[in-house]
Amino acid sequence: MMAYYLRRFTRLLTGHIDGPLLGAVLLLMGVGLTVLYSASNAGWARVSGQMVNMLVALMVMWIVANVPPHFLMRLALPLFILGVILLLGVAVKGDIVNGARRWLNIGVTRIQPSELMKIAAPLMLAWYFHRYEGTLRSRNFVLGAILLLVPVGLIARQPDLGTAVLILASGGYVLFLAGLSWKIIAGLVVAGLAGAPVVWSLMHDYQRQRILTLIDPMEDPLGTGYHTIQSTIAVGSGGITGKGWMGGTQTHLDFIPERTTDFIFAVFSEEFGLLGNVVLMGLFLLVILRGVVIASNAPTLFTRLLAGAITLTFFTYAFVNMGMVSGILPVVGVPLPLISYGGTSLVSLCLGLGILMSIQTHRKLVHT
């Protein structure tokens, strides 16, 4: 009898968990804790805090993995509407922190509604295109683009250009996977390039300065160019094999800014070198490839679009952060997924990974 209940309990815990995906996630989290310990100068409080964040994120991932995709589909529209309402609330009465209006005080705590949109936007678009699967026309893609641009515009206005770009990318992946014509994509690219001067004029001074700093960080080496210069020095000084764990001079002499959050990849590169970076990218690739497999095996258009968008968004997170730290992309507030310190981004990432697990483990229950 005891063995029977033990089997049922084990099945309850692991029945909707995708083993390969969970394994890659846990390995990346282990790497994150290891490099965070060094980046925080052996600060156990920082590491223990991140452990708590990881436990919460893993719990969220497990809960979402047990939610059937058809129930997630029902949540798409109300979740999107709630997110837009909260973003409007931020625009009207949001708290200003460091010159940006991104937080909303709801009495017991402050929330950042833009984080909700990282999931709500692709979820909404996947639901919309699934609903019109048999009758997709150009007008559907136009309306889908409008649905996407509403939250993106509200977030860019805060201003939070990094998050706005990530949500634009996640929604854009849904449009692409739903069958958006290459001719339209090429036209949008041309239109974007043509409208670059207008976009430039609408950008805030600090945003324009980030792009100018990318071109020539030495123009202001102790100001706007400092982050890029110090991070690229750390990445390059790691060489092939790195300086060893806890042995990074740029890190422990406090040259690398934000080294536990956005620039933690610079710490990792300095201490583990090119070989360590190859291993790290291999772990990221495992998550991405597993996501691609889940998307390709998904039984419905909704689940295919959602799984594909989540996977490509995860890739975008990693690519943008590594590009930013390596000096090939402007500095934006994008953490390295599952590695950087922080609870909000970690929970939102694991929520997306939980959706991937739900799609994979519930697919046999869907009649095709």
FITI-522311 format. One line per 2 residues: number of its first residue (from 0); their letters; for each residue x, y, z of N, C-alpha, C. Coordinates in steps of 0.02 Angstrom, whole numbers, plus 50000, padded with zeros to 5 digits. Example, Ala and Ser with C-alpha at 12.3 -4.5 7.8 and 13.67 -1.06 7.14 Angstrom:
2
0> AS> 50660,49716,50390,50615,49775,50390,50660,49835,50390 | 50642,49888,50354,50684,49947,50357,50645,50002,50394
//
This chain:
368
0> MM> 50041,49940,50000,50000,50000,50000,50043,50063,50000 | 50096,50062,50042,50142,50119,50045,50175,50131,49978
2> AY> 50195,50076,49944,50227,50083,49879,50179,50114,49828 | 50115,50096,49832,50065,50123,49786,50059,50198,49794
4> YL> 50052,50221,49856,50045,50293,49868,50110,50330,49851 | 50166,50298,49861,50230,50329,49843,50235,50339,49768
6> RR> 50211,50288,49730,50211,50294,49657,50164,50350,49635 | 50106,50354,49666,50058,50406,49647,50086,50475,49663
8> FT> 50120,50481,49721,50150,50545,49740,50205,50565,49692 | 50247,50515,49673,50301,50528,49626,50273,50549,49558
10> RL> 50219,50515,49537,50188,50531,49472,50158,50602,49475 | 50132,50621,49533,50104,50688,49541,50158,50741,49534
12> LT> 50217,50726,49562,50271,50775,49561,50304,50779,49492 | 50310,50723,49457,50350,50722,49396,50310,50707,49333
14> GH> 50245,50694,49340,50206,50673,49282,50205,50723,49226 | 50207,50787,49241,50205,50839,49189,50270,50880,49187
16> ID> 50324,50849,49208,50389,50881,49204,50429,50849,49148 | 50455,50890,49103,50496,50864,49048,50568,50857,49072
18> GP> 50591,50794,49077,50657,50780,49105,50715,50815,49071 | 50722,50810,49005,50779,50843,48971,50779,50918,48982
20> LL> 50721,50950,48979,50718,51023,48989,50735,51041,49061 | 50708,51004,49108,50723,51017,49179,50797,51008,49193
22> GA> 50827,50956,49165,50898,50944,49176,50941,51002,49153 | 50927,51028,49093,50965,51084,49067,50954,51147,49109
24> VL> 50893,51157,49132,50878,51215,49174,50915,51211,49241 | 50916,51153,49272,50951,51145,49336,51026,51154,49329
26> LL> 51054,51130,49274,51125,51140,49261,51141,51215,49254 | 51099,51251,49217,51111,51323,49209,51103,51359,49276
28> MG> 51055,51338,49317,51048,51369,49383,51108,51356,49426 | 51135,51294,49421,51196,51278,49459,51255,51321,49438
30> VG> 51262,51332,49372,51314,51377,49347,51303,51447,49374 | 51239,51468,49374,51223,51535,49398,51243,51545,49471
32> LT> 51228,51496,49513,51247,51502,49584,51323,51504,49593 | 51357,51464,49553,51430,51461,49557,51462,51528,49540
34> VL> 51441,51557,49485,51471,51620,49463,51446,51678,49507 | 51384,51673,49533,51358,51725,49577,51398,51728,49642
36> YS> 51420,51671,49667,51460,51670,49728,51525,51709,49718 | 51555,51701,49660,51616,51738,49645,51601,51811,49632
38> AS> 51549,51824,49593,51532,51893,49575,51515,51935,49636 | 51487,51904,49687,51467,51940,49748,51522,51939,49801
40> NA> 51583,51920,49780,51640,51916,49827,51624,51870,49886 | 51603,51810,49868,51586,51759,49918,51531,51781,49965
42> GW> 51485,51821,49937,51429,51846,49978,51375,51793,49984 | 51374,51758,50039,51326,51703,50047,51254,51729,50050
44> AR> 51244,51790,50074,51176,51818,50077,51147,51825,50007 | 51189,51846,49960,51166,51853,49891,51149,51784,49861
46> VS> 51192,51736,49875,51181,51669,49848,51119,51637,49878 | 51111,51643,49943,51053,51613,49976,50989,51647,49952
48> GQ> 50992,51712,49940,50934,51747,49914,50915,51721,49845 | 50966,51707,49804,50952,51681,49737,50925,51610,49741
50> MV> 50948,51571,49790,50920,51504,49800,50845,51507,49814 | 50825,51554,49855,50754,51564,49869,50717,51582,49805
52> NM> 50747,51627,49766,50716,51646,49702,50708,51585,49656 | 50759,51543,49656,50756,51483,49613,50703,51434,49636
54> LV> 50696,51426,49701,50645,51380,49727,50575,51406,49708 | 50565,51471,49715,50500,51500,49696,50488,51491,49621
56> AL> 50540,51504,49581,50533,51498,49508,50519,51426,49487 | 50553,51379,49519,50541,51308,49503,50471,51287,49524
58> MV> 50447,51313,49580,50378,51298,49601,50328,51325,49550 | 50341,51386,49526,50297,51415,49474,50300,51372,49411
60> MW> 50359,51350,49393,50366,51308,49333,50327,51243,49341 | 50331,51212,49400,50295,51150,49412,50219,51161,49409
62> IV> 50196,51215,49439,50124,51229,49439,50099,51239,49367 | 50134,51279,49329,50113,51294,49260,50118,51231,49217
64> AN> 50169,51189,49229,50176,51127,49190,50116,51081,49200 | 50082,51086,49256,50024,51044,49270,49959,51075,49245
66> VP> 49963,51134,49216,49903,51167,49188,49896,51148,49115 | 49842,51117,49094,49834,51097,49024,49834,51157,48977
68> PH> 49861,51150,48916,49865,51206,48869,49797,51236,48852 | 49743,51195,48852,49678,51223,48835,49654,51272,48889
70> FL> 49676,51261,48952,49660,51309,49005,49700,51373,48997 | 49763,51366,48976,49804,51425,48962,49773,51467,48906
72> MR> 49743,51432,48857,49711,51467,48802,49653,51511,48828 | 49616,51485,48877,49561,51523,48905,49586,51585,48943
74> LA> 49646,51581,48970,49674,51637,49008,49703,51692,48963 | 49714,51677,48899,49751,51723,48855,49719,51792,48853
76> LP> 49655,51796,48836,49623,51861,48828,49617,51899,48894 | 49591,51869,48949,49587,51907,49012,49656,51928,49038
78> LF> 49707,51885,49029,49774,51902,49052,49802,51962,49013 | 49789,51962,48948,49813,52018,48906,49778,52083,48924
80> IL> 49712,52079,48933,49674,52139,48952,49697,52165,49020 | 49708,52119,49068,49733,52139,49134,49801,52174,49128
82> GV> 49845,52145,49086,49911,52175,49077,49908,52245,49048 | 49865,52256,48998,49857,52322,48968,49829,52372,49019
84> IL> 49780,52350,49059,49751,52394,49110,49805,52414,49161 | 49845,52365,49181,49899,52380,49230,49951,52428,49199
86> LL> 49966,52419,49135,50013,52465,49102,49985,52535,49098 | 49920,52540,49085,49887,52606,49086,49890,52636,49156
88> GV> 49882,52593,49207,49888,52616,49275,49958,52643,49290 | 50009,52610,49264,50077,52633,49272,50086,52701,49239
90> AV> 50058,52710,49179,50064,52773,49143,50031,52830,49181 | 49977,52815,49218,49941,52868,49254,49967,52879,49324
92> KG> 49977,52824,49362,49995,52831,49432,50055,52788,49452 | 50096,52769,49405,50153,52727,49422,50206,52763,49463
94> DI> 50243,52724,49502,50298,52751,49542,50359,52763,49498 | 50391,52819,49507,50451,52836,49469,50513,52814,49508
96> VN> 50553,52771,49477,50615,52746,49507,50671,52757,49457 | 50723,52793,49478,50780,52808,49434,50758,52841,49368
98> GA> 50710,52885,49372,50688,52922,49314,50641,52886,49268 | 50620,52824,49285,50575,52785,49242,50513,52767,49281
100> RR> 50455,52772,49249,50391,52755,49279,50372,52684,49258 | 50395,52634,49297,50386,52564,49278,50348,52523,49329
102> WL> 50339,52549,49389,50311,52510,49444,50242,52537,49463 | 50199,52491,49485,50132,52509,49506,50121,52485,49577
104> NI> 50103,52531,49621,50090,52514,49691,50018,52491,49698 | 50010,52428,49720,49943,52400,49727,49924,52392,49801
106> GV> 49958,52430,49844,49942,52429,49915,49989,52386,49956 | 49986,52320,49945,50028,52275,49985,50099,52270,49957
108> TR> 50107,52285,49893,50173,52281,49862,50174,52321,49797 | 50231,52324,49766,50238,52355,49700,50249,52301,49648
110> IQ> 50217,52308,49591,50226,52260,49537,50250,52296,49474 | 50281,52257,49429,50305,52283,49365,50265,52248,49310
112> PS> 50210,52279,49286,50166,52246,49239,50199,52225,49173 | 50254,52257,49155,50288,52239,49093,50312,52167,49095
114> EL> 50328,52141,49155,50349,52071,49161,50292,52024,49142 | 50230,52042,49161,50172,52001,49144,50164,51998,49068
116> MK> 50179,52052,49034,50169,52055,48962,50219,52010,48923 | 50273,51991,48955,50320,51946,48922,50288,51879,48905
118> IA> 50239,51859,48945,50201,51798,48932,50134,51813,48900 | 50101,51866,48925,50033,51882,48902,50030,51899,48828
120> AP> 50080,51935,48803,50079,51956,48732,50082,51896,48684 | 50133,51852,48689,50133,51794,48644,50075,51747,48656
122> LM> 50052,51741,48718,49994,51699,48734,49932,51725,48697 | 49922,51791,48699,49865,51821,48667,49868,51811,48591
124> LA> 49926,51823,48561,49932,51818,48489,49924,51745,48466 | 49951,51698,48505,49943,51628,48488,49870,51608,48490
126> WY> 49833,51632,48540,49761,51619,48544,49724,51650,48485 | 49743,51711,48468,49708,51746,48413,49717,51709,48346
128> FH> 49779,51690,48331,49790,51656,48267,49761,51586,48266 | 49760,51554,48324,49728,51488,48329,49653,51494,48315
130> RY> 49623,51547,48340,49551,51557,48331,49533,51565,48257 | 49576,51597,48219,49563,51609,48148,49606,51565,48104
132> EG> 49625,51507,48129,49672,51463,48094,49649,51448,48022 | 49586,51434,48013,49562,51413,47947,49549,51470,47899
134> TL> 49548,51532,47924,49531,51589,47881,49580,51646,47887 | 49643,51631,47897,49693,51684,47906,49700,51726,47843
136> RS> 49695,51791,47852,49704,51839,47798,49753,51893,47820 | 49770,51937,47774,49817,51991,47790,49791,52034,47847
138> RN> 49725,52044,47850,49697,52087,47902,49709,52057,47972 | 49712,51991,47975,49726,51959,48040,49796,51977,48065
140> FV> 49844,51978,48019,49912,51996,48039,49917,52070,48058 | 49878,52112,48023,49877,52183,48040,49849,52193,48110
142> LG> 49793,52160,48124,49763,52166,48191,49809,52136,48244 | 49842,52080,48227,49890,52051,48273,49947,52099,48290
144> AI> 49971,52134,48238,50025,52183,48249,50001,52240,48293 | 49938,52262,48283,49911,52316,48325,49905,52293,48398
146> LL> 49880,52231,48408,49876,52204,48476,49944,52203,48510 | 49996,52189,48471,50064,52186,48499,50091,52256,48513
148> LV> 50077,52303,48469,50107,52370,48475,50077,52410,48533 | 50016,52392,48555,49985,52428,48611,50028,52421,48675
150> PV> 50042,52360,48699,50084,52355,48759,50156,52376,48747 | 50182,52363,48686,50251,52384,48671,50257,52459,48676
152> GL> 50208,52496,48649,50210,52569,48652,50205,52595,48724 | 50162,52563,48764,50154,52585,48834,50218,52572,48874
154> IA> 50252,52517,48860,50314,52500,48896,50371,52545,48873 | 50375,52558,48808,50428,52602,48782,50420,52672,48810
156> RQ> 50359,52692,48824,50346,52760,48850,50369,52768,48922 | 50380,52713,48959,50395,52718,49031,50458,52758,49049
158> PD> 50515,52757,49021,50536,52716,48965,50571,52653,48988 | 50559,52598,48952,50594,52535,48964,50604,52502,48895
160> LG> 50653,52528,48859,50664,52506,48791,50684,52433,48786 | 50724,52409,48834,50746,52339,48832,50688,52291,48836
162> TA> 50643,52301,48885,50585,52257,48892,50538,52264,48832 | 50530,52326,48807,50487,52337,48749,50512,52298,48688
164> VL> 50577,52299,48678,50606,52262,48621,50596,52187,48629 | 50605,52161,48691,50595,52090,48703,50523,52068,48691
166> IL> 50475,52109,48713,50405,52091,48701,50388,52098,48627 | 50416,52148,48595,50406,52155,48522,50433,52094,48486
168> AS> 50491,52069,48509,50520,52010,48477,50477,51948,48490 | 50453,51939,48552,50413,51879,48567,50349,51878,48528
170> GG> 50316,51936,48522,50256,51939,48481,50271,51933,48407 | 50327,51962,48386,50347,51956,48316,50360,51885,48296
172> YV> 50387,51845,48342,50398,51774,48328,50332,51738,48314 | 50279,51756,48352,50214,51725,48340,50188,51744,48271
174> LF> 50195,51807,48252,50173,51829,48186,50210,51791,48131 | 50276,51783,48141,50317,51748,48092,50297,51674,48087
176> LA> 50290,51642,48144,50273,51571,48145,50202,51558,48120 | 50159,51608,48126,50090,51601,48102,50086,51605,48026
178> GL> 50142,51625,47994,50142,51626,47921,50148,51694,47889 | 50173,51743,47926,50183,51809,47898,50229,51806,47837
180> SW> 50208,51836,47783,50245,51832,47720,50314,51864,47725 | 50363,51832,47692,50430,51861,47691,50431,51929,47657
182> KI> 50387,51939,47608,50383,52004,47574,50363,52059,47623 | 50315,52041,47667,50293,52090,47717,50349,52103,47767
184> IA> 50384,52050,47787,50440,52058,47834,50494,52103,47804 | 50511,52091,47740,50560,52133,47706,50536,52205,47701
186> GL> 50471,52214,47687,50443,52282,47685,50447,52317,47752 | 50434,52280,47806,50438,52309,47873,50510,52329,47890
188> VV> 50558,52288,47869,50628,52304,47881,50647,52368,47845 | 50627,52373,47781,50642,52433,47742,50608,52494,47773
190> AG> 50545,52485,47794,50509,52541,47825,50542,52562,47891 | 50566,52511,47929,50601,52527,47991,50664,52566,47980
192> LA> 50702,52546,47929,50764,52582,47913,50748,52653,47889 | 50695,52660,47849,50677,52726,47824,50653,52771,47881
194> GA> 50620,52740,47930,50594,52780,47986,50643,52788,48044 | 50705,52764,48035,50755,52770,48088,50765,52842,48112
196> PV> 50769,52891,48067,50778,52960,48091,50721,52983,48136 | 50659,52962,48119,50602,52981,48161,50607,52948,48229
198> VW> 50624,52883,48229,50633,52847,48293,50688,52879,48334 | 50742,52898,48301,50799,52930,48336,50776,52995,48371
200> SL> 50734,53034,48336,50711,53097,48365,50664,53086,48425 | 50630,53028,48426,50584,53014,48481,50618,52981,48541
202> MH> 50679,52958,48532,50714,52924,48586,50736,52973,48640 | 50742,52948,48701,50769,52989,48756,50844,52998,48746
204> DY> 50871,53048,48779,50942,53064,48771,50986,53005,48792 | 50967,52972,48847,51009,52916,48871,51006,52857,48823
206> QR> 50950,52849,48788,50944,52794,48739,50987,52808,48678 | 50986,52870,48655,51030,52888,48599,51103,52881,48619
208> QR> 51118,52899,48681,51187,52894,48704,51212,52822,48706 | 51167,52775,48722,51187,52705,48723,51208,52681,48654
210> IL> 51173,52703,48603,51190,52683,48534,51256,52715,48514 | 51265,52779,48530,51328,52813,48514,51386,52781,48551
212> TL> 51373,52759,48613,51426,52726,48652,51445,52660,48621 | 51396,52625,48592,51412,52562,48559,51461,52573,48501
214> ID> 51452,52628,48465,51496,52643,48408,51566,52663,48433 | 51569,52703,48485,51634,52726,48511,51631,52733,48587
216> PM> 51642,52678,48623,51638,52682,48697,51694,52725,48727 | 51748,52734,48690,51804,52774,48718,51790,52849,48717
218> ED> 51734,52868,48688,51716,52940,48688,51704,52965,48759 | 51678,52921,48802,51666,52938,48872,51684,52878,48914
220> PL> 51750,52863,48922,51771,52800,48954,51753,52795,49028 | 51743,52852,49062,51727,52849,49133,51653,52862,49146
222> GT> 51615,52872,49092,51544,52885,49098,51503,52832,49063 | 51472,52852,49008,51427,52807,48972,51462,52747,48942
224> GY> 51527,52753,48927,51564,52698,48897,51595,52650,48946 | 51589,52666,49011,51623,52626,49062,51601,52553,49064
226> HT> 51535,52542,49062,51509,52474,49065,51536,52431,49008 | 51532,52458,48948,51554,52420,48889,51628,52407,48891
228> IQ> 51668,52457,48908,51741,52449,48909,51762,52397,48959 | 51736,52401,49020,51757,52355,49073,51734,52284,49060
230> ST> 51673,52276,49033,51649,52209,49020,51688,52176,48963 | 51704,52213,48911,51742,52184,48855,51814,52168,48877
232> IA> 51842,52208,48921,51909,52192,48949,51905,52126,48986 | 51853,52117,49027,51846,52055,49066,51837,51995,49020
234> VG> 51794,52002,48969,51783,51946,48923,51847,51927,48887 | 51885,51978,48864,51946,51964,48827,52002,51936,48871
236> SG> 52006,51960,48933,52061,51940,48977,52054,51868,49001 | 51994,51839,48992,51985,51769,49013,52024,51720,48970
238> GI> 52040,51739,48908,52079,51696,48864,52043,51630,48849 | 52082,51578,48840,52054,51513,48822,52024,51477,48882
240> TG> 52062,51475,48936,52040,51435,48994,52017,51477,49053 | 52025,51542,49051,52003,51585,49105,52053,51591,49161
242> KG> 52039,51633,49209,52083,51645,49265,52066,51602,49326 | 52015,51562,49319,51997,51517,49374,51942,51547,49417
244> WM> 51902,51503,49446,51847,51524,49489,51873,51566,49547 | 51843,51623,49559,51862,51671,49611,51927,51707,49594
246> GG> 51953,51696,49534,52017,51726,49516,52014,51784,49468 | 51955,51809,49453,51948,51864,49405,51969,51930,49435
248> TQ> 52018,51962,49406,52042,52026,49432,51993,52083,49418 | 51965,52085,49359,51915,52137,49343,51856,52132,49390
250> TH> 51840,52071,49409,51782,52060,49453,51798,52081,49524 | 51852,52056,49551,51865,52065,49622,51901,52130,49639
252> LD> 51921,52167,49588,51945,52235,49599,51890,52287,49584 | 51829,52262,49576,51769,52303,49568,51769,52347,49506
254> FI> 51797,52321,49452,51794,52359,49389,51729,52346,49351 | 51701,52285,49358,51641,52267,49320,51579,52292,49357
256> PE> 51540,52336,49326,51478,52360,49358,51422,52308,49352 | 51374,52311,49397,51316,52266,49394,51336,52193,49382
258> RT> 51389,52172,49416,51419,52108,49399,51379,52048,49424 | 51330,52058,49467,51288,52002,49488,51224,51998,49448
260> TD> 51210,52049,49408,51147,52050,49371,51160,52052,49296 | 51155,52110,49265,51159,52114,49191,51227,52095,49163
262> FI> 51281,52105,49202,51348,52094,49175,51382,52032,49206 | 51342,51985,49229,51371,51925,49259,51408,51883,49207
264> FA> 51390,51889,49144,51424,51851,49092,51497,51873,49086 | 51511,51937,49101,51581,51960,49100,51621,51925,49154
266> VF> 51591,51915,49213,51624,51878,49267,51638,51807,49246 | 51588,51774,49218,51596,51705,49196,51651,51700,49143
268> SE> 51651,51744,49095,51700,51742,49040,51771,51751,49066 | 51779,51797,49113,51846,51809,49140,51872,51749,49179
270> EF> 51829,51716,49215,51852,51662,49259,51854,51594,49225 | 51813,51584,49173,51810,51518,49141,51831,51520,49067
272> GL> 51842,51579,49040,51871,51585,48974,51827,51560,48917 | 51859,51552,48859,51823,51531,48800,51793,51462,48808
274> LG> 51830,51416,48839,51804,51348,48848,51742,51348,48892 | 51743,51388,48944,51684,51393,48987,51625,51422,48949
276> NV> 51638,51471,48906,51585,51501,48867,51554,51450,48818 | 51597,51407,48790,51571,51355,48745,51525,51308,48782
278> VL> 51544,51289,48843,51502,51245,48884,51436,51280,48901 | 51442,51344,48922,51381,51381,48940,51334,51388,48881
280> MG> 51361,51404,48823,51319,51410,48763,51289,51343,48744 | 51326,51289,48757,51300,51222,48745,51239,51208,48788
282> LF> 51241,51230,48852,51183,51221,48896,51123,51262,48872 | 51136,51323,48851,51082,51363,48823,51053,51330,48761
284> LL> 51098,51302,48721,51076,51269,48660,51032,51208,48675 | 51047,51173,48729,51005,51116,48749,50933,51138,48764
286> VI> 50927,51194,48800,50860,51220,48815,50824,51240,48751 | 50860,51274,48706,50830,51298,48644,50810,51240,48599
288> LR> 50854,51191,48592,50839,51134,48549,50780,51094,48577 | 50777,51087,48643,50720,51051,48673,50656,51090,48660
290> GV> 50659,51156,48664,50601,51197,48649,50579,51189,48577 | 50627,51185,48531,50612,51176,48460,50577,51109,48449
292> VI> 50602,51056,48482,50571,50990,48476,50500,50991,48503 | 50490,51024,48560,50423,51028,48589,50376,51066,48542
294> AS> 50400,51121,48513,50359,51160,48467,50341,51119,48405 | 50390,51082,48378,50377,51043,48317,50329,50986,48329
296> NA> 50327,50959,48391,50282,50904,48407,50214,50926,48435 | 50206,50992,48444,50144,51017,48473,50084,51001,48428
298> PT> 50028,50982,48458,49972,50956,48418,49925,51009,48388 | 49927,51071,48413,49882,51123,48389,49921,51184,48368
300> LF> 49889,51228,48329,49922,51290,48308,49938,51333,48368 | 49892,51336,48417,49903,51376,48477,49967,51354,48513
302> TR> 49974,51289,48524,50032,51265,48561,50096,51271,48520 | 50092,51262,48455,50151,51270,48413,50176,51342,48414
304> LL> 50130,51389,48405,50150,51459,48406,50177,51480,48473 | 50144,51459,48526,50165,51478,48594,50233,51448,48611
306> AG> 50242,51383,48597,50305,51351,48613,50362,51381,48571 | 50349,51394,48507,50400,51424,48465,50420,51493,48489
308> AI> 50370,51534,48508,50384,51602,48531,50423,51601,48596 | 50405,51558,48643,50440,51554,48707,50513,51533,48696
310> TL> 50524,51484,48653,50591,51460,48639,50634,51514,48607 | 50607,51547,48557,50645,51600,48523,50657,51660,48568
312> TF> 50610,51674,48613,50619,51729,48660,50675,51712,48709 | 50678,51650,48731,50734,51628,48774,50800,51639,48739
314> FT> 50803,51619,48675,50864,51631,48635,50880,51705,48632 | 50829,51747,48623,50840,51819,48618,50870,51847,48682
316> YA> 50843,51825,48739,50871,51846,48804,50946,51832,48807 | 50965,51770,48793,51035,51750,48798,51078,51789,48747
318> FV> 51054,51794,48686,51093,51828,48633,51102,51902,48649 | 51049,51935,48670,51054,52007,48685,51100,52020,48743
320> NM> 51095,51980,48797,51139,51991,48855,51212,51979,48837 | 51227,51923,48803,51296,51909,48785,51322,51961,48735
322> GM> 51280,51983,48689,51301,52034,48641,51314,52100,48675 | 51272,52117,48724,51281,52179,48762,51346,52179,48801
324> VS> 51360,52123,48835,51420,52118,48876,51483,52116,48832 | 51476,52086,48773,51534,52080,48727,51545,52143,48685
326> GI> 51500,52192,48690,51511,52255,48655,51486,52256,48583 | 51443,52208,48564,51417,52208,48495,51345,52232,48493
328> LP> 51314,52244,48551,51246,52270,48555,51245,52325,48608 | 51198,52372,48603,51193,52425,48653,51177,52396,48722
330> VV> 51196,52433,48774,51182,52412,48842,51108,52423,48857 | 51073,52368,48870,51003,52370,48891,50995,52326,48952
332> GV> 50941,52336,48988,50931,52298,49050,50902,52229,49038 | 50942,52185,49009,50920,52117,48996,50965,52069,49034
334> PL> 50939,52030,49081,50980,51983,49119,50997,51921,49078 | 51049,51886,49099,51067,51822,49068,51021,51769,49097
336> PL> 50981,51736,49055,50929,51691,49081,50956,51635,49125 | 50926,51629,49184,50940,51576,49234,51008,51584,49267
338> IS> 51045,51637,49248,51112,51648,49276,51114,51711,49319 | 51088,51766,49293,51090,51830,49328,51049,51827,49393
340> YG> 51071,51867,49442,51034,51873,49505,50969,51911,49492 | 50916,51890,49525,50852,51925,49519,50794,51876,49521
342> GT> 50740,51896,49553,50683,51852,49559,50631,51860,49506 | 50616,51922,49487,50561,51935,49440,50574,51903,49372
344> SL> 50633,51916,49344,50649,51889,49278,50654,51812,49281 | 50680,51786,49336,50687,51714,49343,50619,51680,49345
346> VS> 50571,51709,49381,50504,51681,49385,50470,51683,49317 | 50477,51740,49281,50444,51745,49215,50474,51696,49166
348> LC> 50540,51685,49169,50572,51636,49126,50547,51565,49141 | 50545,51547,49205,50524,51480,49224,50449,51470,49210
350> LG> 50411,51524,49213,50341,51518,49194,50336,51498,49120 | 50376,51530,49078,50377,51511,49007,50401,51440,48997
352> LG> 50452,51419,49034,50476,51350,49028,50424,51300,49052 | 50386,51320,49104,50332,51277,49127,50279,51267,49074
354> IL> 50265,51320,49035,50217,51314,48980,50243,51264,48928 | 50309,51267,48914,50338,51218,48867,50327,51147,48893
356> MS> 50338,51136,48958,50328,51070,48986,50255,51049,48982 | 50210,51096,48995,50138,51080,48990,50120,51058,48919
358> IQ> 50146,51094,48869,50132,51078,48800,50158,51008,48783 | 50218,50992,48807,50248,50928,48792,50213,50870,48826
360> TH> 50197,50877,48890,50171,50821,48929,50096,50811,48921 | 50061,50863,48896,49989,50856,48886,49971,50841,48813
362> RK> 50020,50838,48769,50005,50831,48698,49970,50765,48682 | 49984,50712,48720,49952,50647,48706,49879,50647,48726
364> LV> 49859,50697,48765,49789,50701,48787,49746,50739,48736 | 49780,50770,48685,49744,50809,48636,49727,50765,48576
366> HT> 49665,50761,48557,49644,50721,48500,49659,50759,48436 | 49697,50729,48391,49714,50762,48329,49677,50730,48272
//
